[in-house]
C-alpha cells in the first residue's frame, strides 16, 4: 500500500477579512499550527484578483525582455524552463497586499515576532519543452541552521495553479529534518536520495492546487522542488523573504528613496530596517537582482549563498558556482525510488560530477569526512551559544 499523503489544510479567509485586512484569531491560530506542523500554510482569498492581474501582465512582459538576454540564468541548470527576475521596484508597484500582506504578516508575527522584509523576487516557469525537466529536491540554503524558523518566504502565484501548470513540489513536515547530514555536500542544498527516499516511505511529497488570490507562508528549511509547467502559459510566482528583526539579517533590498514614505506606512512589517534607499530609479531587470547575488540566510555578511558555494566548489575541485546537472537520482518518483534502493556514499555524492566547468572533481572534501561545516556557522556561533557565555 502506498504511503498516505500528508493532509495539508488551507485556511480560507472570509470576504470580510479580505476587505478589512484583519485576520480572525481563529485563522491566525490555524495558520500557526499548520505552519509548525507541515512547514507551510496556504491562505486562500488573501489577495484581490485585480492586483494579481496587473502584476501578471507586467511580469510576463518583463520576463520576455529578460529572455532576450543571452546571459539569462536558469535555475538548477534547466535551460529554457525556470528563471527569476525581480518584481518592479518603483512606487506605483508597491502594492501592500503583495509586498506586506496583512494576513501573512499576522502569522509570521505569531511565529517569530515582527517580520522584516529583506528580499523580493519571482519565479517564472515556462511551458516545458521536456516534461521531465524539474529541480532536485532541495532547501534554499546550506549552513548550520537553527532548530527553529528564522526565515519565512511568502509566495503567491498570479493565477490559479495546480500540478498541470507547475505548482511547487512540497515535502510536508520536512523542516523538522533540516540537517547538513541530509544534504549533498556540494553546497547547493540538494537533499540526499537516502534522506528523501526514507521520508517518502511515510510522508511523500505533493503539489498543491491553489486558487488565484492565495498566499503561501513557507519555512525556509522545508524541502521542495520546482516542477515542469505542462500548460501553454507561463506560470509566474512572486516571492518575498522575511526574517525576524532580532535576527539582524545582512540581506538588503534596494528601493528608490521616494518609496520610503510608502513602506513606512506598513505597520504590520518592518520594510525599512533592511532596505537601502537610493537616489533615482532601480532597474529591476538588472541581472544581479534576480539571481543568487544578494541571498544570504546566515547572520554573517560573508556567508551568502554564492560565497558558500564558491568556497565548497574550490575545495572539491570545481569552478566557483558551477552549474550542476539534475539527474533522476536527485528526486523522488512514486514506484521508482524506494528505501530499499540502496546507494553507496560515492553514488549519493555523485551529483558533484555533473557540472558545467573545466575542472575535474577532486575527491577532497567529499562525503561525511569532507569539508568543514564549522565555517558555515554564523560568525561568533549561534545566538543560543552566545547567550550561554
SVG drawing of the C-alpha trace seen along z (x, -y; Angstrom):
<svg xmlns="http://www.w3.org/2000/svg" viewBox="-17 -61 58 64">
<polyline fill="none" stroke="black" stroke-width="0.4" points="0.0,0.0 1.5,-3.4 2.1,-5.9 -0.7,-8.2 0.0,-11.8 0.0,-14.4 -3.2,-16.4 -2.1,-20.0 -5.0,-22.2 -5.8,-25.5 -7.0,-28.4 -9.9,-30.1 -10.3,-33.8 -13.7,-35.4 -14.6,-38.2 -14.8,-40.5 -11.2,-39.5 -10.0,-40.2 -11.7,-43.6 -10.6,-44.7 -7.1,-43.2 -7.9,-41.9 -7.4,-38.2 -9.6,-36.4 -7.8,-34.9 -9.1,-31.5 -7.5,-31.8 -4.2,-33.1 -4.1,-30.1 -5.0,-27.7 -2.2,-29.2 0.4,-29.0 -0.5,-25.4 -0.3,-24.3 3.0,-26.2 4.7,-24.5 3.3,-21.0 4.0,-21.0 6.3,-23.9 3.9,-25.6 0.4,-27.0 -1.8,-28.3 -4.2,-31.1 -6.9,-31.4 -8.8,-34.6 -5.9,-36.7 -5.2,-38.9 -7.6,-40.9 -7.6,-39.5 -7.3,-42.8 -3.9,-43.4 -2.7,-39.9 -3.9,-40.6 -1.9,-43.8 1.2,-42.1 0.8,-39.1 0.8,-41.4 3.9,-43.3 5.9,-40.2 5.0,-38.4 6.3,-41.3 9.4,-41.7 10.1,-38.0 10.1,-38.2 12.6,-41.0 14.9,-39.0 14.8,-36.0 16.3,-38.2 19.5,-38.4 21.8,-35.6 23.2,-35.6 19.9,-34.8 20.4,-32.4 18.1,-29.4 17.5,-27.8 19.1,-24.4 20.5,-24.4 17.1,-23.8 17.6,-25.8 14.5,-27.4 12.5,-26.2 12.7,-28.2 14.3,-31.6 13.9,-34.5 13.6,-38.3 12.8,-41.0 9.3,-42.5 9.2,-46.1 10.9,-48.3 9.1,-51.6 6.5,-53.4 3.5,-52.5 4.2,-48.8 4.4,-48.7 1.1,-47.0 0.7,-46.3 -1.4,-43.2 1.6,-41.7 4.7,-43.1 3.4,-43.1 0.2,-41.0 -1.5,-41.6 -2.9,-38.1 0.6,-36.6 2.2,-39.1 -0.2,-38.1 1.0,-34.5 4.7,-35.5 4.5,-37.7 2.9,-34.9 5.8,-32.6 8.9,-34.7 8.0,-38.4 7.6,-41.4 8.8,-40.3 11.4,-42.3 11.3,-42.4 14.7,-41.6 14.2,-40.3 11.7,-40.5 11.9,-38.1 10.0,-35.9 10.0,-32.6 8.8,-32.3 8.2,-28.7 8.0,-28.5 5.9,-25.8 8.1,-22.7 9.9,-21.6 10.8,-18.5 8.0,-17.2 10.8,-15.6 12.5,-18.9 12.4,-19.6 14.5,-20.6 16.3,-18.5 14.7,-18.1 16.3,-20.9 16.3,-23.5 17.2,-27.1 20.2,-27.2 23.2,-25.2 24.5,-26.1 24.1,-25.2 20.6,-26.5 18.9,-27.0 16.4,-24.3 13.5,-26.8 12.4,-29.1 14.4,-32.2 13.3,-32.9 10.0,-32.7 9.2,-33.0 5.8,-34.3 4.9,-33.3 1.9,-33.8 1.0,-32.7 -0.5,-35.3 -3.2,-32.9 -4.7,-29.5 -2.0,-26.9 -2.0,-23.1 0.3,-20.3 -0.7,-20.8 1.0,-24.3 3.8,-23.5 2.9,-24.1 5.9,-23.6 6.6,-20.1 6.3,-20.3 7.6,-17.8 5.3,-18.5 7.0,-18.4 10.5,-18.1 11.6,-21.3 12.0,-19.2 14.7,-17.1 16.8,-20.1 20.3,-18.9 23.5,-19.2 23.9,-15.4 20.8,-15.1 22.2,-17.3 24.6,-16.6 28.0,-18.1 28.3,-20.3 26.6,-23.2 23.5,-23.6 21.1,-22.4 20.1,-19.3 18.7,-16.6 20.4,-13.2 18.5,-10.4 18.7,-8.3 17.0,-11.1 14.1,-11.8 13.6,-8.1 13.4,-7.4 10.9,-10.3 8.8,-9.3 8.1,-6.0 5.8,-7.7 5.3,-11.3 5.6,-11.6 5.6,-15.0 2.7,-16.6 2.0,-19.5 -0.7,-21.9 -3.7,-23.2 -4.1,-26.9 -6.8,-29.2 -5.9,-32.7 -5.7,-35.0 -3.9,-32.5 -0.7,-33.2 1.7,-30.5 3.8,-31.0 6.8,-28.7 9.5,-27.8 12.9,-28.3 14.0,-24.8 11.2,-23.0 12.3,-20.6 10.8,-21.4 11.4,-21.4 10.3,-23.3 8.2,-21.2 7.6,-21.3 4.9,-23.5 2.8,-21.3 0.4,-24.1 0.8,-26.5 1.0,-29.6 3.8,-31.0 3.4,-30.1 4.5,-33.1 5.1,-33.3 6.2,-36.2 8.3,-35.6 9.2,-37.7 11.7,-36.8 11.2,-37.9 13.4,-37.5 12.5,-38.4 14.1,-41.8 16.1,-40.4 17.9,-38.1 19.7,-41.1 20.0,-39.6 22.7,-41.0 20.4,-40.8 19.3,-44.2 16.6,-45.1 17.1,-48.2 14.3,-50.7 14.2,-54.3 14.1,-57.0 10.6,-58.1 9.3,-54.7 10.3,-55.2 7.1,-57.1 5.0,-54.3 6.7,-51.4 6.8,-53.3 3.0,-53.1 3.2,-49.3 3.0,-48.9 2.5,-45.1 6.0,-44.6 9.4,-46.3 10.1,-47.3 12.7,-50.0 15.3,-48.3 16.8,-46.1 16.1,-48.4 18.7,-50.5 17.0,-53.6 18.9,-55.1 18.6,-58.1 16.9,-57.7 15.2,-54.6 16.2,-51.0 16.4,-48.8 14.6,-45.7 15.7,-43.8 19.3,-44.1 20.6,-40.6 22.2,-40.6 19.0,-41.5 17.2,-38.4 19.8,-35.7 21.6,-34.5 23.8,-37.6 22.0,-39.0 20.7,-35.9 22.2,-35.3 20.3,-33.3 23.0,-33.4 23.9,-36.2 27.4,-36.6 27.7,-39.1 30.4,-37.0 28.4,-33.8 25.9,-34.4 24.7,-31.6 27.2,-32.3 30.1,-32.6 29.3,-29.3 29.0,-27.5 32.2,-29.1 34.2,-28.0 33.0,-24.4 33.5,-24.3 37.1,-25.3 37.6,-22.7 36.1,-20.0 37.8,-20.9 35.1,-22.7 34.9,-26.2 33.2,-28.5 29.4,-28.4 29.4,-25.8 26.0,-24.8 25.2,-21.2 23.0,-18.9 19.9,-17.4 19.5,-13.7 16.8,-11.2 18.6,-10.2 18.1,-13.8 14.4,-13.5 11.7,-11.0 9.2,-9.4 6.4,-7.0 7.3,-3.4 10.9,-4.2 12.6,-5.4 12.3,-3.1 14.1,-3.0 15.4,0.5 17.1,-1.0 20.4,-1.5 23.1,-3.8 26.7,-4.0 28.1,-7.1 30.1,-7.6 26.9,-7.4 25.0,-9.6 27.6,-12.4 27.8,-11.8 25.9,-14.9 29.3,-16.6 30.4,-15.1 27.6,-16.6 28.6,-20.2 29.4,-22.7 33.0,-23.7 36.6,-23.0 38.0,-21.4 37.8,-17.7 36.3,-16.8 38.7,-16.2 37.9,-13.7 39.0,-16.2 36.2,-17.3 33.7,-14.7 31.3,-12.6 30.9,-12.8 34.5,-13.4 35.0,-16.1 34.9,-19.8 34.5,-21.7 30.9,-22.6 32.1,-24.8 32.9,-27.6 29.2,-27.6 28.0,-28.6 27.0,-32.2 30.0,-34.3 30.6,-34.1 28.5,-31.0 24.7,-30.7 22.6,-33.1 22.0,-30.2 25.7,-29.6 26.5,-33.3 23.7,-33.6 25.4,-31.0 28.6,-32.8"/>
</svg>
